[in-house]
Amino acid sequence: MNLRRRLEALEKRLTSEPILLQMPDGHTERLSGRGDYVLDLVSHALRGERTAEIELIAQSISFIEPGGGHMLELVRAILDGPAKDAR
């Protein structure tokens, strides 16, 4: 099973509730979570795109479930991974 199908299967199990990000200063940011939103975030992160939502994920300290927080851990792992130019 390829990664995209696995992510889609995982996403189907998640609710369509908003995703809540816990920020370092204690406030909470809210992201959509409907439809393919989380998969789109993963896709943007894999392509190295730094959208406003991706920046919020990068700055956040945790995710409040339910609502796709586990998938956003994947996004954070991609963002924290080795740089493409690193050799």
C-alpha positions in Angstrom: 0.0 0.0 0.0 1.5 3.4 -1.0 1.9 6.3 1.5 -0.9 8.3 -0.1 -3.5 5.5 0.3 -2.4 4.9 3.9 -2.8 8.6 4.7 -6.2 8.6 3.0 -7.3 5.6 5.1 -6.1 7.2 8.3 -7.8 10.5 7.4 -11.1 8.7 6.8 -11.0 7.5 10.4 -10.5 11.1 11.7 -13.3 13.4 12.4 -13.9 16.5 10.4 -13.7 18.6 13.6 -11.4 21.7 13.6 -7.7 21.1 14.4 -6.6 23.0 17.5 -2.9 24.0 17.7 -1.4 24.9 21.1 1.0 27.8 20.7 4.0 28.5 22.8 2.4 31.6 24.5 -0.6 29.5 25.6 -3.2 30.6 23.0 -4.9 28.2 20.6 -5.1 28.5 16.8 -7.8 26.8 14.9 -7.4 25.1 11.5 -10.2 23.7 9.4 -10.0 19.9 9.3 -12.8 19.3 6.7 -12.5 17.1 3.7 -8.9 16.7 2.4 -7.6 19.7 4.4 -5.1 17.7 6.4 -3.9 15.7 3.4 -3.4 19.0 1.6 -1.3 20.2 4.5 0.8 17.0 4.3 1.2 17.5 0.5 2.3 21.1 0.9 4.8 20.1 3.5 6.2 17.3 1.3 6.7 19.9 -1.5 8.5 22.3 0.8 5.8 24.9 0.6 5.6 27.3 3.6 1.9 28.4 3.7 0.5 30.3 6.6 -1.0 27.1 8.0 2.3 25.3 7.7 4.0 28.1 9.6 1.4 27.8 12.4 2.1 24.1 12.6 5.8 24.6 12.7 5.4 27.2 15.5 2.9 25.1 17.5 4.0 23.1 20.5 1.2 20.5 20.5 -2.2 19.5 19.0 -5.5 19.1 20.8 -7.5 16.0 19.7 -9.8 15.1 18.1 -9.4 16.8 14.7 -6.3 15.5 12.8 -3.5 16.2 15.3 -1.9 12.9 14.6 -1.6 13.7 10.9 -0.1 17.1 11.8 2.6 15.3 13.7 3.5 13.8 10.3 3.6 17.4 8.9 5.8 18.5 11.8 8.1 15.5 11.2 8.5 16.5 7.6 9.2 20.1 8.5 11.8 19.0 11.1 13.4 16.5 8.8 16.8 16.9 7.2 17.1 19.8 4.8 17.1 18.9 1.1 20.4 20.7 0.6 22.1 18.9 3.5 24.9 16.6 2.5 
